Amino acid sequence: MAQIKTVVRIIHQDYIAMGPGKADLLDSIASQGSISAAAKHMRMSYKRAWDLVTIMNGTFKQPLVLTAIGGSQGGGASLSPLGKEVLRQYRAIQTETEQFVFAKSQALINLLT
């Protein structure tokens, strides 16, 4: 059976501002409450997660991820209101793109052996 795979990336100033991996990282930060825990959950290095957060925070008008320094309060990370909105919009674009491509590709898929 044939599969259709779409990848949506938003590129800004030579950086991938948002893509599937960054969206997954935002989801993980939201659910795990820290960049470290999100990276571990995704089997990603802490440095790589921070690098991706730095790119996202630097390419949008406001940071997508807010951090709190550790200590007695524990620290952590969360999505800013803009981060939640960017993630919501990106996921909607992904879904709509996949539906469109799937519908448009059926005639081509029918020509496969």
Kinemage of the C-alpha trace (Angstrom):
@kinemage 1
@onewidth
@group {chain A} dominant
@subgroup {mainchain}
@vectorlist {calphas} color= white
{ca met a 1} P 0.000 0.000 0.000
{ca ala a 2} L 1.291 3.456 -0.884
{ca gln a 3} L 1.793 6.097 1.732
{ca ile a 4} L 1.708 9.856 1.409
{ca lys a 5} L 3.919 11.862 3.709
{ca thr a 6} L 3.790 15.621 3.910
{ca val a 7} L 6.186 17.828 5.809
{ca val a 8} L 5.365 21.459 6.488
{ca arg a 9} L 8.243 23.743 7.435
{ca ile a 10} L 8.046 27.479 7.979
{ca ile a 11} L 11.387 29.003 6.998
{ca his a 12} L 12.375 32.485 8.116
{ca gln a 13} L 15.762 34.111 7.583
{ca asp a 14} L 17.485 30.800 6.710
{ca tyr a 15} L 16.105 29.086 9.838
{ca ile a 16} L 13.336 26.556 10.131
{ca ala a 17} L 11.134 28.611 12.436
{ca met a 18} L 8.598 25.808 12.777
{ca gly a 19} L 8.455 22.237 11.557
{ca pro a 20} L 7.260 18.860 12.766
{ca gly a 21} L 10.153 18.310 15.176
{ca lys a 22} L 9.824 21.743 16.753
{ca ala a 23} L 6.060 21.277 17.082
{ca asp a 24} L 6.632 17.929 18.792
{ca leu a 25} L 9.135 19.593 21.124
{ca leu a 26} L 6.593 22.297 22.024
{ca asp a 27} L 4.016 19.592 22.758
{ca ser a 28} L 6.535 17.794 24.928
{ca ile a 29} L 7.527 20.953 26.822
{ca ala a 30} L 3.849 21.678 27.470
{ca ser a 31} L 3.231 18.182 28.818
{ca gln a 32} L 6.523 17.645 30.667
{ca gly a 33} L 6.952 21.117 32.181
{ca ser a 34} L 10.651 21.483 31.397
{ca ile a 35} L 13.020 21.469 28.455
{ca ser a 36} L 15.155 18.789 30.096
{ca ala a 37} L 12.203 16.456 30.666
{ca ala a 38} L 10.860 17.179 27.178
{ca ala a 39} L 14.237 16.312 25.628
{ca lys a 40} L 14.440 13.091 27.620
{ca his a 41} L 10.867 12.195 26.670
{ca met a 42} L 11.743 12.682 22.996
{ca arg a 43} L 15.107 10.897 23.301
{ca met a 44} L 16.813 14.118 22.262
{ca ser a 45} L 19.879 15.686 23.796
{ca tyr a 46} L 19.293 18.574 26.165
{ca lys a 47} L 21.586 20.757 24.030
{ca arg a 48} L 19.612 19.965 20.869
{ca ala a 49} L 16.340 20.825 22.599
{ca trp a 50} L 17.783 24.128 23.829
{ca asp a 51} L 19.124 24.911 20.349
{ca leu a 52} L 15.666 24.352 18.852
{ca val a 53} L 14.011 26.493 21.544
{ca thr a 54} L 16.576 29.241 20.916
{ca ile a 55} L 15.776 29.220 17.196
{ca met a 56} L 12.024 29.294 17.810
{ca asn a 57} L 12.285 32.040 20.412
{ca gly a 58} L 14.504 34.081 18.098
{ca thr a 59} L 12.459 33.787 14.916
{ca phe a 60} L 9.057 34.761 16.279
{ca lys a 61} L 8.062 38.227 17.493
{ca gln a 62} L 7.931 36.970 21.078
{ca pro a 63} L 9.323 33.841 22.755
{ca leu a 64} L 7.330 30.637 22.319
{ca val a 65} L 8.893 28.990 25.359
{ca leu a 66} L 9.178 30.665 28.758
{ca thr a 67} L 11.696 29.372 31.284
{ca ala a 68} L 12.036 29.714 35.033
{ca ile a 69} L 15.407 29.272 36.718
{ca gly a 70} L 15.647 26.308 39.093
{ca gly a 71} L 16.356 26.406 42.781
{ca ser a 72} L 13.946 25.994 45.657
{ca gln a 73} L 11.031 26.774 43.305
{ca gly a 74} L 12.113 24.013 40.916
{ca gly a 75} L 12.343 25.955 37.646
{ca gly a 76} L 10.837 24.631 34.467
{ca ala a 77} L 9.470 25.716 31.112
{ca ser a 78} L 6.087 26.402 29.607
{ca leu a 79} L 4.614 27.661 26.383
{ca ser a 80} L 3.865 31.347 26.165
{ca pro a 81} L 0.446 32.392 24.866
{ca leu a 82} L 2.121 32.958 21.484
{ca gly a 83} L 3.739 29.511 21.707
{ca lys a 84} L 0.328 27.906 22.243
{ca glu a 85} L -1.116 29.860 19.309
{ca val a 86} L 1.784 29.039 16.976
{ca leu a 87} L 1.499 25.357 17.873
{ca arg a 88} L -2.279 25.391 17.340
{ca gln a 89} L -1.942 27.085 13.948
{ca tyr a 90} L 0.904 24.829 12.844
{ca arg a 91} L -1.023 21.658 13.756
{ca ala a 92} L -4.048 22.969 11.829
{ca ile a 93} L -1.853 23.622 8.777
{ca gln a 94} L -0.405 20.108 9.070
{ca thr a 95} L -3.837 18.509 9.224
{ca glu a 96} L -5.268 20.526 6.347
{ca thr a 97} L -2.181 19.906 4.200
{ca glu a 98} L -2.298 16.157 4.816
{ca gln a 99} L -6.003 16.020 3.933
{ca phe a 100} L -5.478 18.054 0.756
{ca val a 101} L -2.477 16.040 -0.428
{ca phe a 102} L -4.197 12.736 0.362
{ca ala a 103} L -7.284 13.716 -1.641
{ca lys a 104} L -5.277 15.050 -4.584
{ca ser a 105} L -2.912 12.073 -4.704
{ca gln a 106} L -5.482 9.279 -4.979
{ca ala a 107} L -5.521 9.298 -8.793
{ca leu a 108} L -1.736 9.030 -8.834
{ca ile a 109} L -1.738 6.258 -6.223
{ca asn a 110} L -4.209 4.293 -8.332
{ca leu a 111} L -1.561 4.164 -11.096
{ca leu a 112} L 0.928 2.315 -8.865
{ca thr a 113} L 1.413 -1.428 -9.166
